[in-house]
């Protein structure tokens, strides 16, 4: 093993170790993780919430044992591969060993540590952006058509993971038009690359078409309920935080793309970062949507600094530049990870509030960061559902209906009873309703319970209705979840659920 490979191996090992050490054992999985894991039981070419790639990884997790270790392994793996791609980009740019170490340090000790703690499409999204830009560097350096075709492959896979990668292309197009590389639009190779990308994404596009483009409904809901609360200035401020320890490297990369002669052929990257940030800002995007934009600039900036500091007294500044990402990690360690108990955060909210960690998607401050609050109380809910289910007189004809995908997914993940299958009208679960058996009894998981609805809708339909249990956790995002039992259906419940499903799908 060469010296370079040994150093890279150390960074990868450290990356995996940190990802497992930065989560306190008192937290459950995150609400979104349960939905993604449940997709393994409903493999398809698309979903209301995400494209299909995540479901394939969920299937791998399932056949590997479906344990928390494997749930956390894959985002850690994608984070480690991001370090590898950044490292390889430095090598292609002919950077020194110091440039390699600087780039890996900047990526390792960054907000990606927080991103890679959760099993969501975001980790692979960052890897997709970084890999696409790396392939673009290869093309700018050689202008060999094969790199365009590989870039098309990377884009296609990235698209099947998260539609966010479309913004990469939107920002890149004007960047090419502003430089001599605009000539590429007159060449056949670019259109062959586009064809390759279309072939890869076509199954998902057909799925969207056959299902009346649920992604549009999802985006409409996202825009009206979440993105409307995004302040454009806050979005731009947040960009400074993701790689704050590497900010000097990223800024120097932008400077070098304009004035550093060895980077002359990579000038489209100067316009790409500007155009992409403008597009994200105009669309009121969530701050983390743009994280994948920055790792490749760390590669460029690290090579630039490696060249500047390689001779004379400047060599003594090399360790100094490595300290900044580590100092940033120390700051991140205090607030960005679920490594402290909810009680500690509630009693020491100052730093969390100072850096906007307590602001949720509703635009208001709460007692815990939203992602942390979304990792509490789920296992207890599943345990209570199992206990209630054991008391049901007709287990084969008992239907579990939840308010949202977090409840349904958590029950399906943590339940130890194979007969327990939770459903919901929320998110992808509306397409997974199992109505193959007559429904006699229903377990309703409600947050909160609407007493008027209870009197007007449920009472005439069942012989007996009672509150079976409650899951109460003052720190959870859903602090109280009621579990109601509805026994002895007087009507055709299957038909009612089918009609309700149609209503939701037609909204």
C-alpha positions as CSV (number, residue, x, y, z in Angstrom):
1,X,0.0,0.0,0.0
2,X,1.4,3.4,-1.0
3,X,1.8,6.3,1.4
4,X,-1.1,8.1,-0.3
5,X,-3.4,5.1,-0.1
6,X,-2.6,4.5,3.5
7,X,-3.5,8.1,4.4
8,X,-6.7,7.8,2.4
9,X,-7.5,4.6,4.3
10,X,-7.1,6.3,7.6
11,X,-9.5,9.0,6.6
12,X,-12.1,6.5,5.6
13,X,-11.8,4.5,8.8
14,X,-12.1,7.7,10.8
15,X,-15.1,8.7,8.8
16,X,-17.0,5.5,9.6
17,X,-16.0,5.6,13.2
18,X,-17.3,9.2,13.7
19,X,-20.6,8.4,12.0
20,X,-21.4,5.7,14.5
21,X,-20.0,7.6,17.5
22,X,-21.9,10.9,16.9
23,X,-25.4,9.4,17.7
24,X,-26.5,9.0,21.3
25,X,-28.0,5.6,22.0
26,X,-31.1,7.3,23.5
27,X,-32.4,8.3,20.1
28,X,-34.4,6.1,17.7
29,X,-34.2,6.3,14.0
30,X,-35.6,9.4,12.2
31,X,-39.1,9.7,10.9
32,X,-38.0,9.8,7.3
33,X,-35.8,6.7,7.7
34,X,-38.8,4.5,8.5
35,X,-40.5,5.5,5.3
36,X,-37.4,4.8,3.2
37,X,-36.9,1.4,4.9
38,X,-40.5,0.4,4.3
39,X,-40.0,1.0,0.6
40,X,-38.0,-2.2,0.5
41,X,-41.4,-4.0,1.0
42,X,-42.9,-2.1,-2.0
43,X,-40.3,-2.0,-4.7
44,X,-41.3,0.2,-7.7
45,X,-39.8,2.6,-10.2
46,X,-41.0,5.6,-8.2
47,X,-42.7,6.9,-5.1
48,X,-44.6,10.0,-4.1
49,X,-41.7,11.2,-2.0
50,X,-38.5,10.1,-3.7
51,X,-37.2,8.3,-6.8
52,X,-36.5,4.5,-6.6
53,X,-32.8,4.4,-5.7
54,X,-33.3,4.6,-1.9
55,X,-35.7,1.6,-2.0
56,X,-32.9,-0.5,-3.6
57,X,-30.6,0.4,-0.8
58,X,-33.4,-0.4,1.7
59,X,-33.7,-3.8,0.1
60,X,-30.0,-4.4,0.7
61,X,-30.4,-3.3,4.3
62,X,-33.4,-5.6,4.7
63,X,-31.6,-8.7,3.4
64,X,-28.6,-7.8,5.6
65,X,-30.7,-8.0,8.7
66,X,-32.5,-4.6,8.8
67,X,-30.5,-3.6,11.9
68,X,-29.6,-0.1,12.9
69,X,-25.9,-0.8,12.0
70,X,-26.8,-1.3,8.4
71,X,-29.2,1.6,8.3
72,X,-26.3,3.9,9.4
73,X,-23.7,2.1,7.3
74,X,-24.9,3.3,3.9
75,X,-25.0,7.0,4.5
76,X,-21.6,6.6,6.1
77,X,-20.4,4.7,3.0
78,X,-21.7,7.5,0.7
79,X,-19.9,10.0,2.9
80,X,-16.7,8.1,2.7
81,X,-17.0,7.7,-1.0
82,X,-17.4,11.5,-1.3
83,X,-14.0,11.9,0.4
84,X,-12.6,9.4,-2.1
85,X,-13.9,11.3,-5.1
86,X,-12.6,14.6,-3.7
87,X,-9.2,12.9,-3.2
88,X,-9.2,11.5,-6.7
89,X,-10.1,15.0,-8.1
90,X,-7.0,16.4,-6.4
91,X,-4.9,13.7,-8.0
92,X,-6.3,14.5,-11.5
93,X,-5.6,18.1,-10.8
94,X,-2.0,17.0,-9.9
95,X,-2.2,18.2,-6.4
96,X,0.5,17.4,-3.8
97,X,0.2,15.0,-0.8
98,X,-0.5,18.1,1.3
99,X,-3.4,19.1,-1.0
100,X,-4.8,15.6,-0.7
101,X,-4.7,15.7,3.1
102,X,-6.1,19.2,3.2
103,X,-9.1,18.3,0.9
104,X,-9.9,15.1,2.9
105,X,-9.7,17.0,6.2
106,X,-12.0,19.7,4.9
107,X,-14.6,17.2,3.7
108,X,-14.4,15.0,6.8
109,X,-14.8,17.7,9.4
110,X,-17.8,19.4,7.8
111,X,-21.5,19.4,8.0
112,X,-21.5,16.2,6.0
113,X,-20.9,14.4,9.3
114,X,-24.5,15.6,10.2
115,X,-25.9,14.7,6.8
116,X,-24.4,11.3,6.9
117,X,-25.9,10.4,10.2
118,X,-29.4,10.0,8.6
119,X,-30.5,7.4,6.2
120,X,-32.0,9.8,3.6
121,X,-31.3,10.4,-0.1
122,X,-29.2,13.4,0.8
123,X,-25.9,11.5,1.4
124,X,-26.0,9.9,-2.1
125,X,-27.1,13.2,-3.6
126,X,-23.9,14.9,-2.3
127,X,-21.9,12.0,-3.7
128,X,-23.7,12.3,-7.1
129,X,-23.0,16.0,-7.4
130,X,-19.4,15.5,-6.4
131,X,-18.9,12.6,-8.8
132,X,-20.5,14.5,-11.7
133,X,-18.2,17.5,-11.2
134,X,-15.2,15.2,-10.9
135,X,-16.1,13.6,-14.2
136,X,-16.5,17.1,-15.6
137,X,-13.0,17.9,-14.5
138,X,-11.8,14.8,-16.4
139,X,-13.6,16.0,-19.5
140,X,-12.3,19.6,-19.3
141,X,-8.8,18.2,-18.9
142,X,-8.9,15.7,-21.9
143,X,-12.1,16.6,-23.9
144,X,-12.5,12.9,-24.5
145,X,-16.2,12.0,-25.2
146,X,-16.2,9.0,-22.8
147,X,-16.3,11.4,-19.9
148,X,-19.5,13.0,-21.1
149,X,-21.1,9.5,-21.4
150,X,-19.9,8.6,-17.8
151,X,-21.2,12.0,-16.6
152,X,-24.6,11.1,-18.2
153,X,-24.5,7.8,-16.3
154,X,-23.7,9.5,-13.0
155,X,-26.5,12.1,-13.6
156,X,-29.0,9.3,-14.4
157,X,-28.3,7.4,-11.2
158,X,-28.3,10.6,-9.2
159,X,-31.7,11.5,-10.7
160,X,-33.0,8.1,-9.6
161,X,-31.9,9.0,-6.1
162,X,-33.1,12.6,-5.8
163,X,-34.5,15.1,-8.3
164,X,-32.4,17.8,-6.7
165,X,-29.6,17.0,-9.1
166,X,-31.5,18.8,-11.8
167,X,-30.4,22.0,-10.3
168,X,-26.8,21.0,-11.0
169,X,-27.6,21.0,-14.7
170,X,-29.6,24.2,-14.5
171,X,-26.6,25.9,-13.0
172,X,-24.1,24.3,-15.3
173,X,-25.8,25.3,-18.6
174,X,-25.2,29.0,-18.4
175,X,-21.7,28.3,-17.0
176,X,-20.9,26.5,-20.2
177,X,-22.4,29.2,-22.3
178,X,-20.3,31.9,-20.6
179,X,-17.1,30.1,-21.7
180,X,-15.6,28.6,-24.9
181,X,-17.1,25.3,-23.9
182,X,-20.3,26.5,-25.5
183,X,-19.1,24.8,-28.6
184,X,-20.1,21.5,-27.1
185,X,-23.7,22.3,-27.9
186,X,-22.9,22.0,-31.6
187,X,-21.4,18.5,-31.2
188,X,-23.1,15.2,-31.4
189,X,-21.4,13.7,-28.4
190,X,-23.4,16.0,-26.0
191,X,-26.7,14.8,-27.4
192,X,-25.6,11.2,-27.2
193,X,-24.8,11.8,-23.5
194,X,-28.2,13.3,-23.0
195,X,-29.8,10.3,-24.7
196,X,-27.9,8.0,-22.3
197,X,-29.2,10.0,-19.3
198,X,-32.8,9.9,-20.6
199,X,-32.7,6.1,-21.1
200,X,-31.6,5.7,-17.5
201,X,-34.3,7.9,-16.0
202,X,-37.0,6.8,-18.4
203,X,-38.5,4.1,-16.1
204,X,-39.0,6.6,-13.4
205,X,-40.5,9.2,-15.8
206,X,-42.9,6.5,-17.0
207,X,-43.9,5.7,-13.5
208,X,-44.5,9.4,-12.8
209,X,-46.7,9.6,-15.9
210,X,-48.7,6.4,-15.1
211,X,-49.3,7.7,-11.6
212,X,-50.3,11.2,-12.7
213,X,-47.0,12.8,-11.6
214,X,-47.3,12.7,-7.8
215,X,-43.9,14.5,-7.7
216,X,-45.8,17.7,-8.7
217,X,-48.3,17.3,-5.8
218,X,-45.4,16.6,-3.5
219,X,-43.6,19.8,-4.7
220,X,-46.7,21.8,-4.3
221,X,-47.2,20.7,-0.8
222,X,-43.5,21.2,0.0
223,X,-43.7,24.7,-1.4
224,X,-46.9,25.7,0.4
225,X,-46.0,24.2,3.8
226,X,-42.2,24.4,4.1
227,X,-40.4,26.4,1.4
228,X,-42.7,29.4,1.9
229,X,-41.0,29.8,5.3
230,X,-37.5,29.9,3.8
231,X,-35.9,33.3,4.0
232,X,-33.6,33.8,1.0
233,X,-31.0,35.7,3.1
234,X,-31.0,32.9,5.7
235,X,-30.4,30.4,2.8
236,X,-27.3,32.3,1.8
237,X,-26.1,32.7,5.4
238,X,-26.5,28.9,5.9
239,X,-24.2,28.2,3.0
240,X,-21.3,29.6,5.0
241,X,-21.9,27.1,7.7
242,X,-21.8,23.8,5.9
243,X,-18.1,23.9,5.2
244,X,-17.1,26.9,7.5
245,X,-13.8,25.2,8.3
246,X,-13.0,25.0,4.6
247,X,-14.4,28.4,3.6
248,X,-10.9,29.7,2.9
249,X,-10.3,26.8,0.6
250,X,-13.6,27.2,-1.3
251,X,-13.2,31.0,-1.7
252,X,-9.6,30.5,-2.9
253,X,-10.9,28.0,-5.5
254,X,-13.3,30.6,-6.9
255,X,-10.4,33.1,-7.0
256,X,-8.1,30.5,-8.6
257,X,-10.6,29.7,-11.3
258,X,-10.3,33.3,-12.5
259,X,-6.6,34.1,-12.0
260,X,-4.6,30.8,-11.5
261,X,-3.2,29.8,-14.9
262,X,-3.3,26.0,-14.3
263,X,-7.1,26.2,-13.7
264,X,-7.8,28.1,-16.9
265,X,-9.6,25.2,-18.6
266,X,-11.8,24.7,-15.5
267,X,-13.3,28.2,-15.6
268,X,-16.9,26.9,-16.1
269,X,-16.8,26.0,-12.4
270,X,-16.5,29.7,-11.5
271,X,-19.8,30.4,-13.2
272,X,-21.4,27.1,-12.1
273,X,-21.3,27.9,-8.3
274,X,-22.7,31.4,-8.9
275,X,-25.5,30.3,-11.2
276,X,-26.5,27.4,-9.1
277,X,-26.7,29.4,-5.9
278,X,-28.8,32.1,-7.7
279,X,-31.2,29.4,-8.9
280,X,-31.5,27.8,-5.4
281,X,-32.1,31.3,-3.9
282,X,-34.8,32.2,-6.4
283,X,-36.6,28.9,-5.7
284,X,-36.4,29.4,-1.9
285,X,-34.7,26.1,-1.6
286,X,-33.8,24.5,1.8
287,X,-30.3,25.3,2.7
288,X,-29.0,21.7,2.6
289,X,-30.1,21.3,-1.0
290,X,-26.9,23.0,-2.1
291,X,-24.4,21.0,0.0
292,X,-23.4,18.8,-3.0
293,X,-22.1,21.9,-4.7
294,X,-19.1,22.5,-2.5
295,X,-16.9,19.4,-2.2
296,X,-15.4,19.7,-5.7
297,X,-14.4,23.3,-4.9
298,X,-12.5,21.9,-1.9
299,X,-10.5,19.8,-4.4
300,X,-9.7,22.9,-6.5
301,X,-8.9,25.1,-3.5
302,X,-6.7,22.4,-1.9
303,X,-4.6,22.1,-5.0
304,X,-4.2,25.8,-5.2
305,X,-3.1,26.1,-1.6
306,X,-0.8,23.1,-2.0
307,X,1.0,24.9,-4.8
308,X,1.3,28.1,-2.9
309,X,2.6,26.6,0.3
310,X,5.1,24.1,-1.1
311,X,8.2,26.3,-1.0
312,X,10.2,28.3,1.5
313,X,8.8,29.7,4.7
314,X,5.3,29.2,3.5
315,X,5.6,25.5,4.2
316,X,5.3,26.2,7.9
317,X,1.7,27.5,7.3
318,X,0.6,24.1,6.1
319,X,-0.4,22.7,9.5
320,X,-2.2,26.0,10.3
321,X,-4.6,25.6,7.4
322,X,-5.5,22.0,8.6
323,X,-6.5,23.3,12.0
324,X,-9.5,25.4,10.8
325,X,-11.7,22.3,9.7
326,X,-10.9,20.7,13.0
327,X,-11.9,23.8,15.0
328,X,-15.1,23.9,13.0
329,X,-15.7,20.2,13.9
330,X,-15.4,21.1,17.6
331,X,-18.1,23.8,17.2
332,X,-20.2,21.3,15.2
333,X,-19.8,18.7,17.9
334,X,-21.5,21.0,20.4
335,X,-24.8,21.5,18.4
336,X,-25.0,19.6,15.0
337,X,-25.3,16.0,16.1
338,X,-27.8,14.0,18.2
339,X,-24.9,13.2,20.6
340,X,-26.5,14.9,23.7
341,X,-29.7,13.9,25.5
342,X,-32.9,15.9,25.0
343,X,-32.7,17.0,28.6
344,X,-29.2,18.5,28.1
345,X,-30.3,20.5,25.0
346,X,-33.5,21.8,26.7
347,X,-31.4,22.9,29.7
348,X,-28.7,24.4,27.5
349,X,-30.4,25.9,24.5
350,X,-28.2,29.0,23.9
351,X,-25.8,27.7,21.3
352,X,-28.6,25.8,19.5
353,X,-30.7,28.9,19.3
354,X,-27.8,31.1,18.3
355,X,-27.1,29.0,15.2
356,X,-30.8,28.5,14.2
357,X,-30.8,24.8,15.2
358,X,-34.1,25.2,17.0
359,X,-36.0,26.6,14.1
360,X,-38.3,24.1,12.4
361,X,-39.9,24.0,9.0
362,X,-42.8,26.0,10.3
363,X,-40.5,28.9,10.8
364,X,-40.8,28.9,14.6
365,X,-38.3,28.0,17.4
366,X,-38.9,24.9,19.4
367,X,-37.2,23.2,22.4
368,X,-35.2,20.7,20.3
369,X,-33.8,20.7,16.8
370,X,-36.5,19.2,14.5
371,X,-34.5,16.3,13.4
372,X,-33.6,15.3,17.0
373,X,-37.3,15.6,18.0
374,X,-38.1,13.4,15.1
375,X,-35.9,10.6,16.6
376,X,-37.8,10.1,19.8
377,X,-40.7,7.9,21.0
378,X,-41.0,5.7,17.9
379,X,-39.8,2.4,19.5
380,X,-42.1,3.0,22.5
381,X,-45.1,3.5,20.1
382,X,-44.4,0.2,18.3
383,X,-44.2,-1.6,21.6
384,X,-47.6,-0.2,22.7
385,X,-49.1,-1.1,19.4
386,X,-47.9,-4.7,19.7
387,X,-49.4,-4.9,23.2
388,X,-52.8,-3.5,22.0
389,X,-52.7,-5.8,19.0
390,X,-52.3,-8.9,21.2
391,X,-55.7,-8.1,22.8
392,X,-57.6,-7.9,19.5
393,X,-60.1,-10.7,19.1
394,X,-59.7,-10.8,15.3
395,X,-56.0,-10.3,14.5
396,X,-56.4,-11.4,10.9
397,X,-59.1,-8.9,10.4
398,X,-57.6,-5.9,12.3
399,X,-56.5,-2.9,10.3
400,X,-54.0,-0.4,11.8
401,X,-54.4,3.1,10.5
402,X,-52.0,5.9,11.4
403,X,-52.0,9.7,11.0
404,X,-48.7,9.9,9.2
405,X,-45.8,8.0,7.6
406,X,-43.6,8.3,10.6
407,X,-46.0,6.4,12.8
408,X,-46.7,3.8,10.2
409,X,-43.0,3.3,9.3
410,X,-41.9,3.1,12.9
411,X,-44.5,0.5,13.8
412,X,-43.6,-1.6,10.8
413,X,-39.9,-1.3,11.6
414,X,-39.9,-2.0,15.3
415,X,-42.9,-4.3,15.7
416,X,-42.0,-7.9,16.7
417,X,-45.3,-9.2,15.6
418,X,-45.4,-10.3,11.9
419,X,-49.1,-9.8,11.8
420,X,-48.7,-6.1,12.6
421,X,-48.8,-4.0,9.4
422,X,-49.5,-0.3,9.9
423,X,-51.1,1.9,7.1
424,X,-51.7,5.6,6.5
425,X,-53.2,8.0,4.0
426,X,-50.0,9.9,4.2
427,X,-47.1,10.0,1.7
428,X,-46.3,6.7,-0.1
429,X,-48.5,4.7,2.3
430,X,-51.6,5.7,0.5
431,X,-50.4,3.4,-2.4
432,X,-49.6,0.5,0.0
433,X,-53.0,0.0,1.7
434,X,-53.7,-3.7,2.1
435,X,-57.4,-4.4,1.7
436,X,-57.2,-8.1,0.8
437,X,-59.1,-9.2,4.0
438,X,-62.4,-8.1,5.5
439,X,-61.8,-5.5,8.2
440,X,-63.7,-6.1,11.4
441,X,-61.6,-4.1,13.9
442,X,-59.4,-1.0,13.6
443,X,-56.6,0.3,15.6
444,X,-56.4,4.1,15.1
445,X,-53.1,5.9,15.8
446,X,-54.0,9.6,16.2
447,X,-52.1,12.8,16.9
448,X,-54.1,14.5,18.2
449,X,-57.5,12.9,18.5
450,X,-60.3,15.0,17.1
451,X,-63.2,14.5,19.4
452,X,-65.7,16.0,17.0
453,X,-64.6,13.6,14.3
454,X,-64.8,10.7,16.8
455,X,-68.5,11.5,17.6
456,X,-69.6,12.1,14.0
457,X,-67.6,9.6,12.0
458,X,-66.4,6.6,14.0
459,X,-69.2,6.0,16.6
460,X,-71.9,5.0,14.0
461,X,-69.5,2.6,12.3
462,X,-68.4,0.4,15.2
463,X,-70.0,-1.4,18.1
464,X,-67.3,-0.4,20.6
465,X,-64.7,2.5,20.6
466,X,-62.2,3.1,23.4
467,X,-58.8,4.7,24.2
468,X,-56.5,1.7,24.6
469,X,-53.2,3.5,25.3
470,X,-51.1,6.7,24.8
471,X,-47.5,7.2,23.9
472,X,-46.4,10.3,25.7
473,X,-42.9,11.7,25.2
474,X,-42.6,15.4,26.0
475,X,-39.4,15.8,23.9
476,X,-40.8,14.1,20.7
477,X,-42.1,16.1,17.8
478,X,-45.4,14.3,18.4
479,X,-45.4,14.5,22.2
480,X,-48.7,12.6,22.6
481,X,-50.0,9.9,20.3
482,X,-53.3,8.3,21.2
483,X,-54.1,4.6,20.3
484,X,-57.8,4.0,19.9
485,X,-59.5,0.6,19.3
486,X,-62.6,0.4,17.1
487,X,-64.3,-3.1,17.5
488,X,-67.1,-4.7,15.6
489,X,-67.6,-3.0,12.3
490,X,-71.2,-2.3,11.4
491,X,-70.5,-1.4,7.8
492,X,-68.1,-2.3,5.0
493,X,-64.9,-0.7,6.3
494,X,-62.9,-1.9,3.3
495,X,-65.2,0.2,1.0
496,X,-64.9,3.2,3.2
497,X,-61.1,3.1,3.2
498,X,-61.2,2.7,-0.6
499,X,-63.3,5.8,-0.9
500,X,-61.1,7.7,1.5
501,X,-58.1,6.7,-0.6
502,X,-59.6,8.0,-3.7
503,X,-60.3,11.4,-2.0
504,X,-56.7,11.7,-0.9
505,X,-55.4,10.8,-4.3
506,X,-57.7,13.3,-6.1
507,X,-56.6,16.2,-3.9
